[in-house]
């Protein structure tokens, strides 16, 4: 019985291997994407500091409460921004600061093993002004340059994990992402790869 239990998964893999390979589509619904952002990015009491830190009274900037949607084939992330760029003069902050909702739109792309953002734009949601325009321009440039999710490495880690079958080594090969797009309710990632069981 134990031998049959061990061989059954291999037979399934062999049967799958006789069919022409097809890409796998992963649909990450926006609710799940919001939770992923909260767990991985907005980690400081639900905030993501983009400048300064929690203890800074007069010179900080953070985002919180992200909401993710799709809009015209792009990701639309709405989050609350709070920030100050001021000097502490005798216990009082003197300078610029504001709280507002910012809307970031971007097109996700797969590049060098990572999901990155291109065509990034950011704008105040219903509010404008000199400080808001400066913050949004800096945020768009930062996200376009700095945001990277290591999809290839994370997929390799997940698929090569032996889990309940430590006797069978797995190796991920020829990983590629032919398409990544935003639907009405999810981020859709099409992945193509070869998984070898040894």
C-alpha positions in Angstrom: 0.0 0.0 0.0 2.8 2.4 0.9 4.5 1.8 -2.5 1.2 2.5 -4.3 0.8 5.7 -2.4 4.2 6.9 -3.4 3.9 5.8 -7.1 0.5 7.3 -7.7 1.7 11.0 -7.8 4.4 10.0 -10.2 1.9 8.3 -12.5 -0.2 11.4 -12.5 2.8 13.5 -13.4 3.8 11.0 -16.2 0.2 11.1 -17.6 0.3 14.9 -17.6 3.7 14.8 -19.3 2.3 12.9 -22.3 0.0 15.8 -23.2 1.2 19.0 -25.0 2.3 21.5 -22.4 0.0 24.5 -21.9 0.5 27.7 -19.9 -1.0 27.9 -16.5 -3.2 30.9 -15.6 -3.1 32.3 -12.1 -6.0 34.6 -11.2 -5.2 36.7 -8.1 -8.5 38.4 -7.2 -8.2 42.0 -6.0 -9.3 41.1 -2.4 -6.4 38.7 -2.2 -4.1 41.2 -3.7 -5.1 43.8 -1.1 -4.4 41.2 1.7 -1.0 40.4 0.1 -0.1 44.1 0.0 -1.2 44.4 3.7 1.0 41.4 4.7 4.0 42.2 2.6 4.1 45.9 2.0 1.9 47.7 4.5 3.6 46.1 7.5 3.9 48.9 10.0 0.5 49.0 11.7 -1.1 48.9 8.3 1.1 51.6 6.9 3.9 51.8 4.4 6.4 54.5 5.1 7.8 56.0 1.9 9.8 58.6 3.7 11.0 58.8 7.3 9.6 56.6 10.1 6.9 56.2 12.7 8.6 58.3 15.3 9.3 61.3 13.1 7.0 64.2 13.9 7.7 66.7 11.2 9.4 64.8 8.4 7.6 61.6 7.2 5.3 60.2 4.6 3.3 57.0 4.6 0.5 55.2 2.7 -2.3 53.2 4.3 -5.6 51.5 3.6 -4.9 50.3 0.0 -7.8 49.4 -2.3 -7.0 47.5 -5.5 -9.2 47.4 -8.6 -8.8 47.1 -12.4 -9.4 50.0 -14.7 -8.9 49.8 -18.5 -6.4 47.0 -18.3 -4.4 48.7 -15.6 -4.1 48.2 -11.8 -5.7 51.0 -9.8 -4.5 51.3 -6.3 -6.2 53.9 -4.0 -4.6 54.6 -0.7 -4.6 57.3 2.0 -1.4 59.4 2.0 -0.2 61.3 5.1 3.0 63.3 5.1 4.9 66.3 6.3 8.0 68.0 5.0 8.7 70.5 7.8 11.2 71.7 10.3 10.7 71.2 14.0 11.0 74.7 15.5 10.5 74.8 19.3 8.2 71.8 19.2 6.1 73.0 16.3 6.3 71.7 12.7 6.8 74.5 10.2 6.4 73.6 6.6 4.3 71.6 4.2 2.1 68.7 5.0 -1.2 67.1 4.0 -3.5 64.1 4.2 -5.3 62.9 1.1 -6.2 59.9 -1.0 -3.9 59.1 -3.8 -4.8 57.0 -6.9 -2.0 55.1 -8.5 -2.5 53.4 -11.9 0.1 51.2 -13.5 0.5 48.4 -16.1 2.1 45.3 -14.6 4.8 43.6 -16.6 7.1 40.6 -16.2 10.8 41.6 -16.5 14.0 39.8 -15.4 12.1 37.3 -13.2 10.0 39.9 -11.5 6.7 41.6 -11.8 7.3 45.3 -12.2 5.2 48.4 -12.9 5.3 50.6 -16.0 3.3 53.5 -17.2 2.8 54.5 -13.6 0.8 57.6 -12.8 -0.3 59.0 -9.4 -2.8 61.8 -8.6 -4.7 63.1 -5.7 -8.2 61.7 -5.6 -10.4 64.8 -5.7 -7.7 67.1 -4.2 -4.9 69.1 -5.8 -2.2 71.6 -4.9 1.6 72.1 -5.1 2.5 69.7 -2.3 0.1 67.0 -3.7 1.6 67.3 -7.2 5.1 67.0 -5.9 4.2 63.9 -3.7 2.4 62.2 -6.6 5.3 62.8 -9.1 7.8 61.4 -6.6 5.6 58.4 -5.8 5.0 57.5 -9.5 8.8 57.7 -10.2 9.6 55.6 -7.1 7.1 52.9 -7.9 8.2 52.6 -11.5 11.8 52.3 -10.4 11.6 50.4 -7.1 8.6 48.1 -7.2 9.6 44.5 -8.0 7.9 41.2 -7.0 10.2 38.2 -7.4 7.7 36.0 -9.2 10.2 33.5 -10.7 12.0 33.0 -7.4 8.7 32.6 -5.4 7.3 30.2 -8.0 10.5 28.1 -7.9 10.4 28.0 -4.1 6.8 26.9 -4.0 7.0 24.2 -6.8 10.4 22.8 -5.7 9.2 22.4 -2.0 9.0 18.6 -1.5 6.0 19.1 1.0 4.7 15.7 2.0 7.0 13.8 -0.5 10.6 14.5 0.6 11.8 11.5 -1.4 11.2 13.2 -4.8 13.3 16.2 -5.7 11.7 18.7 -7.9 13.4 21.1 -10.3 11.7 24.1 -12.1 13.1 24.8 -15.6 12.3 27.1 -18.5 10.1 29.5 -16.4 8.5 32.3 -18.4 5.5 34.6 -18.3 4.1 35.0 -21.8 1.3 37.3 -20.6 0.2 39.3 -17.6 -2.9 41.4 -17.6 -5.6 43.0 -15.5 -9.2 41.7 -15.8 -12.3 43.1 -14.2 -11.8 41.2 -11.0 -8.2 39.9 -10.9 -4.6 40.2 -11.8 -4.1 37.4 -14.4 -0.6 35.9 -14.7 0.0 33.3 -17.5 3.0 31.1 -16.6 4.8 28.5 -18.7 7.4 26.2 -17.1 8.7 22.7 -16.9 8.8 20.8 -13.6 11.1 17.8 -13.4 10.7 15.2 -10.6 13.8 13.3 -9.8 
